[in-house]
Amino acid sequence: RAEVASGSERGKTLQAIMQKGELVPLDTVLDMILDAMVAKAETSKGYLIDGYPREVKQGEEFEKKIGAPSLLLYVDASGDTMVKRLMKRGETSGRADDNEETIKKRLDLYYKATE
């Protein structure tokens, strides 16, 4: 989200992808995660990466490029619950992808990727 807000070329590309409800390419995500971690390395005691990985391949590539996590949390909720929560967040977030159609499309992609 910070990359989108920066107005950079990569941010503009990311915004277009997210508005369509598509997933950002794996290499791009890993590059952004690594950039953020390196930028905070001297002052950080650790990192919380929310919503990632979403599939096994992402986790494997993360471990190859960045390293193995020391802790992993998985929170399970029904599709209906997730849609309701994200729609509520959309009331104040200003995020282009917080709309029902895009949320359902992202959930469908997630379910297919994790079957």
TORPA-4810 file (N, C-alpha, C, O; in nm, 3 decimals):
<nodes>
NODE_1_0.082_-0.120_0.000_0.000_0.000_0.000_0.086_0.126_0.000_0.053_0.225_-0.065_R
NODE_2_0.196_0.121_0.073_0.286_0.237_0.075_0.344_0.262_-0.064_0.363_0.377_-0.104_A
NODE_3_0.372_0.156_-0.135_0.426_0.170_-0.271_0.324_0.238_-0.361_0.360_0.324_-0.441_E
NODE_4_0.197_0.201_-0.350_0.091_0.265_-0.429_0.082_0.412_-0.393_0.074_0.498_-0.481_V
NODE_5_0.084_0.442_-0.264_0.073_0.581_-0.218_0.192_0.666_-0.260_0.181_0.789_-0.270_A
NODE_6_0.306_0.603_-0.286_0.426_0.678_-0.324_0.415_0.741_-0.463_0.486_0.836_-0.494_S
NODE_7_0.324_0.688_-0.545_0.308_0.741_-0.680_0.414_0.693_-0.777_0.421_0.742_-0.890_G
NODE_8_0.497_0.597_-0.735_0.602_0.544_-0.822_0.541_0.465_-0.937_0.422_0.433_-0.935_S
NODE_9_0.622_0.436_-1.037_0.573_0.356_-1.150_0.527_0.219_-1.101_0.423_0.169_-1.144_E
NODE_10_0.605_0.158_-1.011_0.566_0.029_-0.956_0.435_0.043_-0.880_0.349_-0.045_-0.888_R
NODE_11_0.418_0.152_-0.808_0.295_0.176_-0.733_0.174_0.189_-0.824_0.067_0.137_-0.792_G
NODE_12_0.189_0.257_-0.936_0.078_0.272_-1.031_0.039_0.137_-1.091_-0.079_0.108_-1.108_K
NODE_13_0.138_0.056_-1.122_0.112_-0.078_-1.175_0.039_-0.162_-1.071_-0.057_-0.233_-1.103_T
NODE_14_0.084_-0.154_-0.947_0.021_-0.230_-0.838_-0.123_-0.187_-0.818_-0.211_-0.271_-0.798_L
NODE_15_-0.149_-0.058_-0.823_-0.285_-0.009_-0.803_-0.379_-0.065_-0.910_-0.491_-0.106_-0.879_Q
NODE_16_-0.335_-0.067_-1.034_-0.418_-0.120_-1.142_-0.446_-0.268_-1.121_-0.558_-0.314_-1.145_A
NODE_17_-0.347_-0.342_-1.077_-0.365_-0.486_-1.050_-0.466_-0.506_-0.938_-0.556_-0.588_-0.950_I
NODE_18_-0.450_-0.432_-0.829_-0.538_-0.447_-0.713_-0.681_-0.405_-0.743_-0.776_-0.467_-0.694_M
NODE_19_-0.699_-0.300_-0.822_-0.834_-0.255_-0.857_-0.910_-0.361_-0.934_-1.033_-0.368_-0.926_Q
NODE_20_-0.839_-0.444_-1.009_-0.902_-0.552_-1.084_-0.923_-0.676_-0.998_-0.984_-0.773_-1.043_K
NODE_21_-0.872_-0.673_-0.875_-0.887_-0.787_-0.785_-0.789_-0.898_-0.814_-0.806_-1.010_-0.766_G
NODE_22_-0.686_-0.869_-0.890_-0.585_-0.969_-0.923_-0.475_-0.968_-0.818_-0.461_-0.873_-0.741_E
NODE_23_-0.397_-1.075_-0.818_-0.286_-1.084_-0.724_-0.160_-1.026_-0.786_-0.134_-1.043_-0.905_L
NODE_24_-0.083_-0.957_-0.705_0.043_-0.899_-0.750_0.142_-1.013_-0.777_0.146_-1.109_-0.699_V
NODE_25_0.221_-1.006_-0.885_0.316_-1.113_-0.917_0.412_-1.142_-0.800_0.453_-1.052_-0.728_P
NODE_26_0.445_-1.269_-0.785_0.527_-1.315_-0.674_0.661_-1.243_-0.664_0.700_-1.201_-0.555_L
NODE_27_0.732_-1.228_-0.774_0.862_-1.160_-0.769_0.849_-1.017_-0.720_0.934_-0.969_-0.645_D
NODE_28_0.744_-0.948_-0.761_0.721_-0.810_-0.718_0.696_-0.804_-0.568_0.750_-0.719_-0.498_T
NODE_29_0.612_-0.896_-0.519_0.582_-0.900_-0.375_0.709_-0.926_-0.294_0.735_-0.857_-0.196_V
NODE_30_0.786_-1.024_-0.336_0.910_-1.055_-0.263_1.008_-0.939_-0.265_1.072_-0.910_-0.163_L
NODE_31_1.020_-0.871_-0.378_1.108_-0.754_-0.385_1.063_-0.646_-0.287_1.145_-0.584_-0.220_D
NODE_32_0.932_-0.622_-0.280_0.880_-0.518_-0.189_0.900_-0.558_-0.043_0.935_-0.474_0.040_M
NODE_33_0.876_-0.685_-0.011_0.896_-0.732_0.126_1.043_-0.716_0.165_1.075_-0.665_0.272_I
NODE_34_1.131_-0.761_0.078_1.274_-0.751_0.107_1.318_-0.606_0.121_1.394_-0.573_0.213_L
NODE_35_1.271_-0.518_0.033_1.304_-0.376_0.043_1.259_-0.318_0.177_1.334_-0.244_0.241_D
NODE_36_1.137_-0.352_0.220_1.084_-0.301_0.346_1.163_-0.355_0.465_1.190_-0.282_0.561_A
NODE_37_1.199_-0.482_0.460_1.275_-0.542_0.570_1.415_-0.480_0.581_1.462_-0.450_0.690_M
NODE_38_1.480_-0.463_0.468_1.614_-0.403_0.467_1.609_-0.259_0.519_1.697_-0.217_0.594_V
NODE_39_1.506_-0.185_0.480_1.493_-0.046_0.522_1.479_-0.033_0.674_1.518_0.069_0.731_A
NODE_40_1.422_-0.134_0.739_1.399_-0.128_0.884_1.492_-0.219_0.964_1.476_-0.233_1.085_K
NODE_41_1.588_-0.281_0.899_1.672_-0.383_0.963_1.744_-0.333_1.088_1.755_-0.406_1.186_A
NODE_42_1.793_-0.211_1.087_1.870_-0.161_1.201_1.785_-0.129_1.322_1.834_-0.131_1.435_E
NODE_43_1.658_-0.100_1.302_1.572_-0.058_1.413_1.464_-0.159_1.449_1.387_-0.136_1.543_T
NODE_44_1.458_-0.270_1.378_1.350_-0.367_1.399_1.396_-0.488_1.479_1.510_-0.534_1.467_S
NODE_45_1.304_-0.538_1.562_1.329_-0.662_1.635_1.263_-0.780_1.564_1.283_-0.895_1.602_K
NODE_46_1.187_-0.751_1.460_1.118_-0.855_1.385_1.019_-0.792_1.290_1.008_-0.670_1.281_G
NODE_47_0.946_-0.876_1.219_0.853_-0.829_1.117_0.723_-0.907_1.123_0.722_-1.027_1.150_Y
NODE_48_0.613_-0.837_1.099_0.482_-0.900_1.084_0.439_-0.876_0.941_0.420_-0.762_0.899_L
NODE_49_0.422_-0.984_0.867_0.382_-0.975_0.727_0.240_-1.028_0.718_0.218_-1.149_0.724_I
NODE_50_0.145_-0.938_0.703_0.002_-0.971_0.705_-0.044_-1.018_0.567_-0.020_-0.952_0.466_D
NODE_51_-0.112_-1.135_0.564_-0.172_-1.183_0.440_-0.075_-1.248_0.343_-0.103_-1.257_0.224_G
NODE_52_0.038_-1.292_0.393_0.139_-1.352_0.307_0.213_-1.459_0.384_0.245_-1.436_0.501_Y
NODE_53_0.242_-1.572_0.326_0.209_-1.616_0.191_0.065_-1.664_0.181_0.003_-1.700_0.281_P
NODE_54_0.014_-1.665_0.059_-0.122_-1.713_0.035_-0.123_-1.852_-0.028_-0.228_-1.915_-0.036_R
NODE_55_-0.009_-1.899_-0.071_0.000_-2.034_-0.128_0.139_-2.090_-0.101_0.231_-2.016_-0.068_E
NODE_56_0.152_-2.221_-0.115_0.276_-2.289_-0.081_0.394_-2.234_-0.160_0.501_-2.210_-0.104_V
NODE_57_0.376_-2.212_-0.290_0.487_-2.162_-0.373_0.539_-2.029_-0.320_0.660_-2.006_-0.320_K
NODE_58_0.450_-1.942_-0.274_0.493_-1.814_-0.219_0.581_-1.835_-0.096_0.683_-1.768_-0.079_Q
NODE_59_0.540_-1.926_-0.010_0.618_-1.956_0.109_0.755_-2.012_0.075_0.855_-1.974_0.136_G
NODE_60_0.758_-2.102_-0.022_0.885_-2.161_-0.064_0.979_-2.055_-0.122_1.098_-2.053_-0.091_E
NODE_61_0.925_-1.967_-0.205_1.007_-1.862_-0.266_1.053_-1.761_-0.161_1.165_-1.710_-0.169_E
NODE_62_0.968_-1.731_-0.063_1.007_-1.642_0.046_1.128_-1.700_0.119_1.226_-1.629_0.145_F
NODE_63_1.121_-1.829_0.150_1.231_-1.892_0.223_1.359_-1.893_0.140_1.468_-1.879_0.197_E
NODE_64_1.350_-1.911_0.009_1.468_-1.910_-0.077_1.530_-1.771_-0.086_1.652_-1.756_-0.076_K
NODE_65_1.446_-1.670_-0.104_1.496_-1.534_-0.130_1.527_-1.457_-0.002_1.621_-1.378_0.002_K
NODE_66_1.447_-1.479_0.103_1.459_-1.398_0.225_1.502_-1.481_0.345_1.594_-1.441_0.417_I
NODE_67_1.439_-1.594_0.368_1.473_-1.680_0.481_1.348_-1.740_0.542_1.236_-1.697_0.513_G
NODE_68_1.367_-1.839_0.627_1.255_-1.906_0.693_1.203_-1.821_0.808_1.282_-1.765_0.884_A
NODE_69_1.070_-1.810_0.822_1.015_-1.734_0.936_1.034_-1.812_1.066_1.040_-1.935_1.065_P
NODE_70_1.043_-1.740_1.176_1.055_-1.807_1.306_0.918_-1.841_1.363_0.907_-1.924_1.453_S
NODE_71_0.812_-1.777_1.312_0.676_-1.801_1.359_0.579_-1.772_1.246_0.599_-1.678_1.169_L
NODE_72_0.474_-1.853_1.238_0.372_-1.834_1.135_0.235_-1.849_1.199_0.210_-1.946_1.271_L
NODE_73_0.146_-1.753_1.174_0.009_-1.758_1.225_-0.087_-1.773_1.108_-0.069_-1.710_1.004_L
NODE_74_-0.190_-1.857_1.124_-0.293_-1.873_1.023_-0.427_-1.853_1.092_-0.461_-1.927_1.185_Y
NODE_75_-0.504_-1.754_1.049_-0.635_-1.726_1.107_-0.739_-1.769_1.005_-0.739_-1.722_0.892_V
NODE_76_-0.829_-1.857_1.046_-0.931_-1.910_0.956_-1.066_-1.845_0.985_-1.106_-1.833_1.101_D
NODE_77_-1.135_-1.802_0.880_-1.269_-1.743_0.892_-1.347_-1.780_0.767_-1.289_-1.805_0.661_A
NODE_78_-1.479_-1.784_0.778_-1.562_-1.818_0.662_-1.555_-1.706_0.558_-1.521_-1.592_0.589_S
NODE_79_-1.589_-1.741_0.434_-1.593_-1.641_0.327_-1.688_-1.528_0.359_-1.655_-1.411_0.336_G
NODE_80_-1.805_-1.560_0.412_-1.903_-1.457_0.447_-1.847_-1.361_0.553_-1.865_-1.239_0.543_D
NODE_81_-1.781_-1.417_0.653_-1.723_-1.333_0.758_-1.616_-1.241_0.701_-1.611_-1.123_0.735_T
NODE_82_-1.532_-1.295_0.613_-1.426_-1.211_0.554_-1.485_-1.100_0.469_-1.437_-0.986_0.474_M
NODE_83_-1.588_-1.131_0.389_-1.651_-1.027_0.306_-1.709_-0.918_0.394_-1.689_-0.799_0.368_V
NODE_84_-1.781_-0.956_0.500_-1.841_-0.858_0.590_-1.735_-0.769_0.655_-1.751_-0.647_0.661_K
NODE_85_-1.627_-0.830_0.702_-1.521_-0.752_0.768_-1.453_-0.656_0.671_-1.426_-0.541_0.705_R
NODE_86_-1.426_-0.704_0.550_-1.358_-0.619_0.452_-1.450_-0.508_0.401_-1.403_-0.398_0.372_L
NODE_87_-1.579_-0.535_0.390_-1.673_-0.430_0.350_-1.681_-0.323_0.459_-1.690_-0.204_0.429_M
NODE_88_-1.678_-0.366_0.584_-1.678_-0.271_0.696_-1.550_-0.186_0.692_-1.555_-0.065_0.710_K
NODE_89_-1.436_-0.252_0.668_-1.310_-0.178_0.656_-1.319_-0.077_0.542_-1.266_0.034_0.552_R
NODE_90_-1.385_-0.116_0.434_-1.396_-0.030_0.316_-1.469_0.100_0.343_-1.453_0.196_0.267_G
NODE_91_-1.549_0.105_0.448_-1.622_0.228_0.481_-1.527_0.342_0.517_-1.562_0.459_0.502_E
NODE_92_-1.408_0.307_0.565_-1.315_0.411_0.608_-1.175_0.400_0.547_-1.095_0.492_0.561_T
NODE_93_-1.145_0.290_0.480_-1.008_0.267_0.434_-0.967_0.350_0.313_-0.851_0.387_0.298_S
NODE_94_-1.064_0.381_0.227_-1.030_0.451_0.104_-0.961_0.362_0.002_-0.913_0.411_-0.100_G
NODE_95_-0.955_0.232_0.030_-0.888_0.139_-0.061_-0.978_0.108_-0.180_-1.097_0.079_-0.164_R
NODE_96_-0.920_0.113_-0.298_-0.995_0.086_-0.421_-1.043_-0.058_-0.428_-1.143_-0.086_-0.494_A
NODE_97_-0.974_-0.149_-0.360_-1.011_-0.290_-0.369_-1.106_-0.335_-0.258_-1.136_-0.454_-0.248_D
NODE_98_-1.153_-0.244_-0.175_-1.250_-0.279_-0.071_-1.392_-0.262_-0.123_-1.467_-0.176_-0.076_D
NODE_99_-1.428_-0.343_-0.221_-1.565_-0.348_-0.271_-1.601_-0.495_-0.286_-1.513_-0.579_-0.303_N
NODE_100_-1.730_-0.525_-0.280_-1.773_-0.664_-0.273_-1.727_-0.748_-0.391_-1.682_-0.862_-0.373_E
NODE_101_-1.736_-0.695_-0.510_-1.696_-0.771_-0.629_-1.548_-0.809_-0.624_-1.511_-0.924_-0.648_E
NODE_102_-1.463_-0.713_-0.592_-1.319_-0.739_-0.587_-1.284_-0.832_-0.472_-1.199_-0.920_-0.487_T
NODE_103_-1.348_-0.814_-0.357_-1.323_-0.900_-0.242_-1.357_-1.044_-0.276_-1.278_-1.135_-0.248_I
NODE_104_-1.473_-1.067_-0.337_-1.513_-1.204_-0.372_-1.419_-1.264_-0.476_-1.389_-1.383_-0.470_K
NODE_105_-1.373_-1.184_-0.569_-1.278_-1.232_-0.669_-1.147_-1.273_-0.603_-1.090_-1.377_-0.636_K
NODE_106_-1.098_-1.191_-0.510_-0.974_-1.223_-0.439_-0.990_-1.350_-0.355_-0.899_-1.433_-0.351_R
NODE_107_-1.104_-1.364_-0.290_-1.128_-1.485_-0.211_-1.130_-1.609_-0.300_-1.075_-1.713_-0.264_L
NODE_108_-1.194_-1.598_-0.416_-1.199_-1.709_-0.511_-1.058_-1.748_-0.555_-1.024_-1.866_-0.561_D
NODE_109_-0.975_-1.648_-0.586_-0.836_-1.675_-0.623_-0.762_-1.745_-0.508_-0.684_-1.838_-0.530_L
NODE_110_-0.786_-1.699_-0.387_-0.721_-1.758_-0.269_-0.763_-1.904_-0.253_-0.679_-1.992_-0.233_Y
NODE_111_-0.893_-1.931_-0.262_-0.941_-2.068_-0.245_-0.883_-2.160_-0.352_-0.843_-2.273_-0.321_Y
NODE_112_-0.876_-2.114_-0.475_-0.820_-2.195_-0.583_-0.671_-2.220_-0.562_-0.621_-2.329_-0.591_K
NODE_113_-0.600_-2.120_-0.512_-0.456_-2.133_-0.492_-0.419_-2.221_-0.374_-0.307_-2.272_-0.367_A
NODE_114_-0.513_-2.241_-0.281_-0.481_-2.316_-0.160_-0.552_-2.450_-0.151_-0.547_-2.516_-0.047_T
NODE_115_-0.619_-2.491_-0.257_-0.690_-2.621_-0.254_-0.592_-2.736_-0.246_-0.634_-2.852_-0.243_E
</nodes>
